[in-house]
C-alpha cells in the first residue's frame, strides 16, 4: 500500500485514479475532484477543503477527518464507505451511494444530504440544518441518531430507527416500510401518505400527525400536548398510552387510548369510516 503523510495538495485531481492508498495528516486545499475514480483508500486525520474529493470511489475508509464548508458534495457515486469520528461542515454529502456506514459522525450542515443511497448504517450520528435528508434512500439502519431538520426521509423505504431524537417537520412523507423504536419524533405533519409506518414506544409531537397513511401501526406510543388532529383519513391500528389531544376522521382500523381531548367524526370522513375508537 502506498502511503502519503503530512503533505498538502490543491488544484484539480491531484490524486486522481489512485488505488491502494493510505493518507495520514493530509490537507486537500481548494480545487476539485482530488481523489476521484479511486479504490481502496484510507484517510486518517485528514482535512478536506476542496469540492468533490471522493467521487466514484470504491472501498474507502475515512477516520478522524474534517470536511470544511468548501468540501461541498464531497462523497457521491461511491460504494463501501466506512466513516468514523469525523466532522462534516460541508453540505450535500453522500449522494447516489451504496453500502455506507457512519459512526460517531457530526454533520453540521446536513441540508440535502444522503440522497438516493442504499444499505446505509448510522450509529451515534448527529445531523443539524438537515432539511431534506435521506430523500429516496432505501435499506437504512439507524441507532442513536439526533436529527434537526425538516422534510426528512421523503420517499424512503425499508428503514429501521432505534433510540433516536428526530426534530423534523413533514417527516416520512410517501415513505414505505419504516419502523421506529423507542424514539422521539417532534414535528408537524408526520408520516402523511406513508405506507407501512410502524411506531413502537415512540413519543410523538406536532400537529396533524399521521394522516393519509396506509397500514399505519402504533404500539404503546405517547402524544405531546400539541399533537392534535391525528390520523385523518388513515388506515390505522394504534394503542396509545396516556392522553392524546384529538383524533380526527380516521378512515378504518382501531385506536385505543387512555384518554382523548376530542374525537372528531364529521361529514368529511372517508369510506369506510368504520375505525373502532376506544377511550379509557
N, C-alpha and C positions, 0 to 999 in steps of 0.2 A: 504494500500500500504506500502510495506517495504521501509525504507529509509536508504541509506548509504551516509554519508557526511564526507568529509575531511579525506579520507583514501587512501591507496595505495595498489595496487595488482600487482603481476607479476607471471611469470611461465605459466603453461598450465591450461587453463579452470578454472580460479578462480571463475567465476560467471556463470558457465555452467548450462543451463536449469533453470535459474531463471525466475520468472514471476511476473508481477505487482510490478515493482521495480523502485524506484526513486534514481538517483545518482546525487550528487552535490559536486563539487570540489574534484572529484576522479581522481587519476592518475593510468593509466594502463601501467605498465612498460613492458620491453621486455618479450616476451613469445608468445603464440599462442592461438587464439580462446577464448578470455577472456569472451565474453558474447554470446557464440554460443548457438543455439537452445533455444531461449528465446522469450517472448512476453510481450507486454505492458510495455515497458521500456522507461523511460525518463532520459536523461543525460543532465545536465546543468553545464556549466563551468568546463568541464572535459578535461583531456589531455590523448590522446591515443598514446602510443609509440610502442606497440607490434603488431605483424601481426594478420590479420584476426579477429578483435574484434567482428564484427557484421556479423556473417554468420547464415543463416537460422533463421532470426528473423521476427516476425510479430508485427505490430503496435508499432512503436518506434519513439521517438522524440529526436532530438539532437539539442541543442541550445547553442550558445556562447562557442563552444568547439574548440579544436585544435587536428588535426591528424598530427603527425610528420612524417618524411620520413620513419621511421621504421614501421609505421602502414599501410604498403602496402596492397593492396587488402582488404580494411577494411570492405566493405559492399557488400556482394554477396548473391545471392539466398534468398532474403528477400522481404517483402511486406509492404506497408503502412508506408512509411518513411516521416517525416517532418523534414527538416534540415534548420536551420536559423542562421544567424550571426556567421558563422563558417569558420575557416581557414583550408584548406586541403593542406598539403605539400606532401602527400603520393601519389604514382602513382597507376594506375589500380583500381580506385574506381568504385563502382556501376556496378556490373555485374549480369545478369540474375535476374533482379528485376522488380517488378510491383507496380505501384501506388506510385511514389515518387515525392515530392515537395521540391525544393531548393529555398530559398530566402536569398538574401544578403550573398552569399557564394563566397569565393575566393578559386579557385583550382589552386595552383601554379605549380603543376607538373601533368598535366592532360592527359599525354600520355595513350592511350588505356583505356580511361575512358568512362563509360556509354555504355557498350556493351550489346546487347540483352535485353534491358529494354523496358517496355511498360507503357503507361499512365504516362508520365513524364511532370512536370511543372517546369520551371525555370523563376525566376524574379530577376533582379538585380544581376546577376551572372557573374563572370569573370573567364575564363579558359586560362591559359598560358601553353606553351610547350605541346600543346594538339593534337599531331598527332593521327589520327585515332579515334577521339572522336565521339560518337554517332553511332558506327557501328551496323547495324542491329536493330536499335531502331524503335519503332512504336508508333503512337499516342502521339506526343510530342507538347507541347505548350510553347513557349519561348517569353519573353519580356525583353528588355534592357539587352542583352547578349553581352559581349565583348569576342571574341574568337581570340586567337593567336595560330595557329597550323594547319598543313596540313592534307589532306585526310579525312576531316570531313563529317559526315552524309552519308557514303557509305552504300548502300543497305538499307537505312532508308525509312520509308513510313509513310504517314499521319502526316506531320509536318507543323506547323504554327509558323512563326518567325516574331516578330514585333520590330521595333525601336532598331535595333542591329547593331554591327560592327563586321564583320566576315573577319579576315585576314587569308585566308586559300586557299592553292593550292589544286586542284583536289577535290573541294567540290561537294557534291550531286551526285557523280558517281553512276549510277544504282539506284538512289533514285526514289521514286514513290509518287505522290500526295503531293507535297511540295509547300507551299505558303509563300512568304517572302514579308512583307510590310515595306516600309519606312526605309530601311536599306542600309548599305554599304557592298558590297561583293567584296573583293580585293584578287585576286589570279588567277594564270593561270589555264586553262583547266576546267573552271566552268561548272558543270552540264552535263558532257558528258554521253551519254547513259541513261539519265534520262527520266522519263515518267510522264507527268503531272506537270512539274515545272512551277510555276506561280509567276512572279516577278512584284510587284506593287510599283511604285515610288522609285525604288532602284537605287543606283549608282554602276556601275559595272567596275571593273578594272582587268587588266591581259589579256595576250594574249590568243587567240584561245578559247574564251568563247562560251559555249552553242552550242556545236557541237554534232552531232549524237543523238539529242534529239527528242522525240516524244511528241506531244501535248504541246509544249512549248508556253507560253504566257507571253508577256511583256506589261505592261501598264505604259506609261509615265515614262520610265526609262531613265537614262543618262549614258554615257560611258566615261571613263577616256581616256587620250591620248594614253595609252599603250594597250587599249582593242581592238586590231586589229584581223583580220581574224575570225570574229564571224560568227556563225550559219552554219558552214559547215555541209552539209548533214542532216540538221534538218527540221522537220515539225514545222513551227513557225508562230505565229501571234504576231507581235510586233509593238508598237508605241514608238518611241524614240524621246525624247526631246533634241534638240541641235545636236551636231556633234558626229558621230561615225567614227573611223579611217578607218575601212574597213569591208566589208561584203564579204564572200566567199562561193559560191556554196550552198546556201540554197536549200533544196530539194523541198519544197512546202509550201503554205500558203501565207502570205503577210508581208512586212516590210515597215513601214513608218518612215522616219527620216527627220529632218530639213536640215541636210547636211551630206555628207559622203565623206571621202577622196578617197576611191576607192571601186568600185563594181567589184568583180572578178567572172566571169562566164566562166569557161573553159571546156575543153573536158572531165574533170573528174567529172562533175556534175552528180548526180544520178537522175534516173527517179522518179517522172515525170518531175522534173526540171522546174516547172511552177510557182515558187514563184513570186508574184507580188511585185516589189520593186519600191517604190515611194520616191523620194528625193526632198525636197524643199516644 
